[in-house]
Amino acid sequence: MSYILTIDLGTSGPKVSLFDTQARCVGYEFEEVPLLLTDGGGAEQRPTDWKKAITTAYKNLISKTNIDTKQIVGVNCTAQWSGTVCVDKNGKELMNAVIWMDTRGAAHVKQLTHGPIRVEGYGVGKILKWINLTGGGPTKSGKDSIAHILFIKSELPKVYERTYKFLEPKDFLNLWLTGRFCASYDSITLHWITDNRDINNITYHDGLLQLTGIEKEKLPELVKTNSVIGTVSKSIAHEFGLNENVRVVSGTPDLQSAAVGSGAIRDFEGHVYVGTSSWLVCHVPYKKTDIFHNMGTIPSAIPGRYLIANEQETAGACLNFLKNNLFYPKDDLSTAEPPKDFYKLLDKTAAKVAPGSEGVFFLPWMYGERSPIDDHSARGGFYNVSLSSSRAHFMRAVLEGVSLNARWLLQFVEKMTARKMESINFIGGGANSELWCSIMADVLDRKIQQVNEPLMANSRGTAMLALMALDILSLEDAAKSVEVRKVFVPNAANAKLYAERFEYFTEIYTRNKPIFAKLNH
């Protein structure tokens, strides 16, 4: 028996898992890491916390499964994307990791993308160059990797000067595992400095490097998507009890690993993910961009393929907001702890409210938004609340609000593909809720397939990719391990109601956009 070890570094912490050679999960362990939010839009984590949590989770996993660690033949990582770790020549981090939620680079991106003639806030000549070469361009929110680097260069010049390489979180983990400073074709995308026109030969582009002002020598070596980058270092082999010939695969960001682990691996097969954030994506065989809705095709984790990319900033995080900020805050008025089965009780309570939440809307833009609106000034909240509104209405409205935003994404994904998705696989923590699956089916007016073990999608996709890279199993055969737990078919009456609600939902944003801009400049 042989095993694949996967590391899935999410914002809340790493999940370390073992899979057999048929891409079946043997066991997993999770360890939480703190999130450090600072004034001015800062969002950071300590890379030392990542490594410590991964090591703890791994040792707990081996103790729990009692497998022989010498049977592990490969390691593959997936991680939160659009983050930046500054390291010196010895691989030591020089500051906290700047993660995907950080907006401190917004002003620097605005200056970078500015031009005399603008479209959607971008200089025409610049954005056309970016789209032609990369398929997209830096978002105005300041949350892309390039924005983090520009922020560090401008406001932390000593750190910038000492930095040997800027690495994505996934690529930092690979450096820790192997000692190699490299990035894969898929993970480097959000630096917006690569020529992606030939999906099988992506390179840094001198013109884009000059435009951004980032020195090429501060960037990692580029390696092919889903390739073997080496073997584990002697120190990792010793600490983890591994053979020194255990191979490490290049890994992939979480968006790409989830796309594979969802089971929707063929072109135009879509999946929706609801975790802390959310997205609705599919693989495509071509490069295409929708600049007006901050969507475009990026290199997939599957070699030779593209993936339509978009992101809703807060989804499951909105439920956490309900739990921690409204229902069970730790303040002078409340000392109660939330019940362990809070989310099950939430579903039970929300199900008692009729579809449409009796007119109560929830706007899910709690941390600005990326797609289909690139607006870091947008904010969330409840709309059309009356004295008869209860917290049950708020609960259901949150599920509906996130789903309505997913419909907004679906509208433009289907325009990009010029075809209708007949069914959509549902993964992430949100997919554990049958009520949310049902609401998603009604709001999207599409058949929703609730994937079995939806929280394992990222890890499962990472294992599938490793098996493919190590020539143990084909991707198609590995995809057969992805099972559908239940299928949800839209209710015609509910679908009609939500179609009307969707028009109001988008109009609420349009009418409030200038107010958001004034309040949150």
Secondary structure, DSSP 8 states (H G I E B T S, - for coil): --EEEEEEE-SS-EEEEEE-TTS-EEEEEE-----EEETTTEEEE-HHHHHHHHHHHHHHHHHHH---GGGEEEEEEEE-SS-BEEE-TTS-BSS-EE-TT--TTHHHHHHHH--SSEETTEEHHHHHHHHHHHSS---TTS-SHHHHHHHHHHH-HHHHHH-SEEE-HHHHHHHHHH---EEETTTTGGG--EE-SSTTS-EE-HHHHHHHT--GGGS-EEE-TT-EEEE--HHHHHHHT--TT-EEE--EEHHHHHHHHTS--SBT-EEEEESSSEEEEEEESS--EEGGGTEEEEE-SSTT-EEEE--BS-SHHHHHHIIIIIIS--BTTB-----TTHHHHHHHHHTTS-TTGGG-EEE--TT-B-SS--BTT---EEES--TT--HHHHHHHHHHHHHHHHHHHHHHHHHHHTS--SEEEEESGGGG-HHHHHHHHHHHTSEEEEESSGGGHHHHHHHHHHHHHTTSS-HHHHHTT--EEEEE---HHHHHHHHHHHHHHHHHHHHHHHHHHHHT-
